[in-house]
Amino acid sequence: MLRVVFSLGIEDERTLLRARFREQVTDRLAAALTGPDAQLRAELIAGQLLGLGATLSLHRPDGAGSHATAERLADLYAPGLQRLIDGA
């Protein structure tokens, strides 16, 4: 979904959207991370979360995610995110 947003409009608008997202989300997350490759890990974390949101939205109301509890989704999704957060 985010890719669609970034692909619409004139180049200046796309550039501004990317810069604002990087500034407000990715750079702030990178600043909170410790260890190597903080910027890369922040970008991957943002991508994981955007992907989860898109997946849950696209497969609603009858997708598998709509039948899972928030706890089950977290149990399945959190280990990958935690690995990126920890930098392991």
N, C-alpha and C positions, 0 to 999 in steps of 0.2 A: 504494500500500500504506500509506504513512504517513497518507494522508487517511483510510483506513479505520480505522486505529488511533486517530486523533484524533476520529473520529466515533462511536466506541464508548464506552460507559461513561457515568457521570454527569458533569455539567458541571464539577464541581470537579476530577475526574481529568483531563479534557481540558485544562483550564486549567493544571494542574500539568505535564502532559506538554509542552504548548506552551512554557511558561515555562522548563522545564529544557532543552528542545532549543535554544531561543533563547540561553539562558545558556551552555550547554556547547558549542554548535556555532557558531551564527550570530554571536553577539557576539565570541567568540574569533577567529573568522575575520575579522570586520570590523576588529578591533583590529590584525590583522597586515597589513591592506591599506593602501595609501597612495593619496592622490588623492581626488577627489570621489566622493560617493555610496557610501562604503565599506559602510554597512549594507545598502543596497539590493543592491549587488554581492554581498555575502556571502550574502544570502538567495537570490539567483539562482544562485550557485555551489552552494549546498546543494541547491537544487531540481534543478539539472542532475545532480548526483551521485546524489541519491535516485532521479531518473528513470532514470538509467542502471542503477542497481542493480535497480529494479523491472522494467525492460524485460528485462534479462538473466535475471532470475528467472522472470518470467512466460512467457518464450518458450523456457525450458529444457525438455527436453533437445534439441529439434530446431530451435530458432530459428536465424536467421542468425548471431547472436552466438556460438553454440556452435561454429560452423565457422570463426570468425575467431581469429587469434592475439591475444594481449594487445597486441602491438605494433601490429597493424592497428586494433584498437579505439582505442588511444591516438592513432594518426595521424588518425583520423576525428573523435574527440571533443575532443582537446586544444586545437585552435585556438579553439573557442568558449569553453572554460574560460579559456584564456590571455587572451583579450580582456577577459573579466570581471575577471580578476585584475589586469591592467594598467590597467584603467579607460579603455581607448582607445575 
